[in-house]
């Protein structure tokens, strides 16, 4: 990455690798979709320091080391090169940024120099930063200094008062006219001094809570230790996999946010640190074997924002699950419809899917009963608003003037394209959405039955059977032996081979023969790059390896495909996909799978980065967790209090240990080993206090 990002709850900081914020970039300190720090640049005698090392691998803390350039004037030495070390250490806790500069001299004599820090706040809305929307905005209302602090204030067009409070501790300082702070530093050889800063955003006069930095750091460390200790532990004899899994666990922790209903994952950094219906739900689905409490927080959060009325401006309808919520000035003045915005076709069936899958992992009947009004409203939306034309398929059409045209996960304007290169016209019924609906209804029907809702269970089962029949008839492309990505507004198949069809393998909507054809096509040369499944076949009219959705590789997309492959019995295909993604991960910083990368094949010897990709991204981080599900071949069944396993290990892996795997009210501790002679994977059950029977196939 060419940036450094740290986050805790709703506050995140993105800087360049030196740790600076240049006001000409989109870097800054953000919360509530507003940039509360737009400049943060340091200097030694007015010159930019030289980078030595830069690390933010722990996500919540960054350590950056810099040194000075050589400085002479008219033949007179001012400061010898690389004689001063600057270590900047930063973290976020309780809605404030803490940064300490530790400055050490390694020059053999006493030295004096000026250390300067320039900081500013512009309170720019995230939509403006992204270049997505512009509109009426407010103005700065004040900028005051004291001996150890500065307060910059802003009154938004939404009548919200925002302010940035900056505090510092260090040597006596002076202030330039442009607000740059100057700290005179005098050090002997081996001597150090520290200059500490805090930056606290405030909205409508809410007082920031500042802490002793050492105590705050200790509490933050304890929070991560609690997360790690309460999550499923994985160890194998394949270091690359262990590294990827460990990275994913840490990335998912930093992306957690709590809006009052329990922790859930925001979409990703740096641009999407907000609740997203689709992204948060898919990530929670991936996280189930790691920590099912996250799924609970996600379900409750989504239920709290469920649509209640018809509002075309926000594409809202009763029972619909939101797409995205924003909190900035443009949203607050209704200049954008994201308060929240509901323009997504898949979040509602994904909400239903997650509720059903959560129950099977946890046996938490109480939550299902609590959510039942929301589940029933979502099912009503699927049948009424999701299928407005009554053809039996769920489809979308944009109604908001500032909404999103394509409302599936491939939401770019060029993502649904016919064989002749023409873009499909709405209403559009996506292939994967029909699979989500089928899976939701078939998995929920038994839950309705045990809750005494027999009529509802029978209705869901009948609807699912009818959907399956229509789906097989209308989506299958005989010439490609594959399912079309969509039906367009004329009910014509959109004749493109894409990864979307891989998602239906989880659901059971496809016949056995056609499911096998899909699984094998996904790992064929036109779809599989060697690093993962492409979003579109190289033979399709819209294929472009550099495209966002028409030929790139998305790890989360692959994860849903491989989960379906594993559950449908196509284990070799699932292992192929996992192997490719694992190979790709080794080329990215911190072994972190990004949001996406380009679809060039592996003959290049490395995956090609996509120019703008979130990293970390929640559903990309969740991908390695689906590896564990697939290798275990695990299917929990809370209705029958049973867990089935169909074990398979990656080719280079001979041993996999999984501990603290939560099922029902307890945990599983499993050890998988490959027999060197037969190649068979044997499972040892080291502990099982779940109350579920374990069946190994």
Secondary structure, 3 states (H helix, E strand, C coil): CCCEEEEECCEEEEECCCCCECCCCCCEEEECCEEEECEEEEEECCECCEEEEEECCCCCEEEEEEECCCEEECCEEEECCCCEEEEEEEEEECCEEEEEEEEEECCCCCEEEEEEEEEECCCCEHHHHCCCCCCCCCEEEEEEEECCEEEEEEECCCCCEEEEEEEEECCCEEECCCCCEEEEEEECCCCEEEEEEEEEEEECCCCCCCCCHHHHHHHHHHHHHHHHHHCCEEEECCHHHHHHHHHHHHHHHHCEEECCCCEEECCECCCECCCEHHHHHHHHHHHCCCCCHHHHHHHHHHHHCCCCCCEHHHCECCCCCCCECCCCHHHHCCCCCCCCECCCCCHHHHHHHHHHHHHHHHCCHHHHHHHHHHHHHHHHHHHHCCCCCCCCCCCECCCCCCCCCCCCCCCCCCCCECCCCCECCCCEEEHHHHHHHHHHHHHHHHHHHHCCCHHHHHHHHHHHHHHHHHHHHHHEECCCCEECCEECCCCCEECCCEHHHHHHHHCCCCCHHHHHHHHHHHCCCCCECCCCEECECCCCCCCCCCCCCCCCECHHHHHHHHHHHHHHCCHHHHHHHHHHHHHHHCCCHHHCCCCCECCCCHHHCCCCECCCCCCCEHHHHCHHHHHHHHHHCCEEECCCCEEEECCCCCCCCCEEEEEEEEECCEEEEEEEEECCCCCCEEEEEEEECCCCEEEEC
